[in-house]
Amino acid sequence: MLPLSANSDFKNINNYVIDNPYIDINGKSPDGVVYGVDALDQAIEAVICTMPGERLFNLTFYSPLYDILYNNYVNEQIVGQIYNKIEEFVPVRILRERSKIYFDSKTHTLNTNIPYMSLDGRIVSEFRRRLKK
């Protein structure tokens, strides 16, 4: 996510005060926009739930999560690759020493608890989801 000032369509960006640079579009939100932690969580979820090859014009935008959910293949290398993909596309630093990903091969359920900090250090939160095949 780039700051709004990076968009040339915003000609008078200096006239506005933006308290939180993390913003994303969300159809479920009443005003259609989410900010802060919600925007970062939404961006992380978009990265980890995207299959390899799903984004035709951005083939590097994906997560190796599908190896875990569909091939029952879990190891520290894949978990590290998931964290790398999140950090590549979302402006956060994953606190890897506190992160946990649990996989239940019987139900093909992945439970994530991924603490992160925004690159500017203003937001510290945890991404928690239960993903199922």
N, C-alpha and C positions, 0 to 999 in steps of 0.2 A: 504494500500500500504506500503510495506516495502522498506527501502532504498536499493539501489543496493548492498551495502556492506554486506547485510544479505544473499545474494545468494552465495553459495559456488562455483558456476560456474565462478565467476569473481575472478580469482586468483591474478591478478595484479591491483586490484581496486585502490590501493594507487598511481599508476602511472597516474591516470586520475584526472582531476579537474571537479567536478560536481557542477555547480553553483546552480542548482535547483534540489532537490531530488524528486520532484513530477513529475513522468513520467508515461505514459500509452501508450498502443498501440491503434492506430486509423487508420482504413482502409481508411478513407477519406483524411487523411493528405498526402501530396506528398511524404514525407519520411517515412510514416507509424507510426510516433511517435508524441505524443503531450506532452508538458511540462507545468509546472506551473499551472496557473489558468485554462487553457483548460483541463488539466488532472484531476484537482480536480472537475471541473464542470461535466466532463464526468463520473467520479466515482459517484458523487451525483446522476446524472441522472440514472445510472445503478442501484443504490440502490432503488430509489423511483419508478422505472418502473418495478421492478421485482415482480411478483405475488408470494404469499405464495405457497411454494411447487415447484416452477419453477426450483430452483437449487437443483437437487437431492442429491448431496453430500455435500451440505451446506444449510440445511433447514432453518437455522436462517437468511439467506440472503434474505430479502424481505422487503417490506414496506406495511403498512396497507392502502396504497393509494387506493387500489381497493375497499375498503369499501366506500370510498368517491365517486369514479367515478361510480361504478355499483350499489351501494345500497343507494345512496343519503344520506349517513350518515356522518354528519360532527359535531364534537364537539372538544373542546380544548384537550381532552384526546387523541383522534386520531392524532391530529396535533402534540402533544407532542411526541407521539410514532414514528411518521415519523422523527422528529428531532433526537430522540434517536437512531433510526436505522442508520441514516446518520452518526452520531458521532461514532457509534459502528464500522462501516466499512470504513469510510473515515477519514483520519487524520486531522480533522477540528473541531473547536468549533463553533456551531451555535449561532449567536447573536439573541437569541429568542425574546428579547424585541423589536427588529426592524423588525422581520420576519412577513411576511403576506402571507396567503394562502386564496385566494378567490375562491369560488365554485359557478358556475351557474348551478342550477339543471335543467333548461330548455334545455340547450345545452350540459350538462354533461361536462363542461369545467372547468378545474382547472388552475388558474393563480397563480404562485408561485413567491415570491420575498424573497429569503432566504439569508441574509447577513451572511458571515462566515469569520473566521480567521484560517489560518493553525496553527497547534499545536506549531510550532516553532515561530509563530508570524511574519513570513516574507511575507506572502501573505494575503491580506484582499480584499475580493471581494463579489459580490452578484451573486447568482444563480437565474436566471430569465427564466422561461419557461411557456408556455401555453400547457397544456396537455389535450387531448380530448379523449373521449371514442371511 
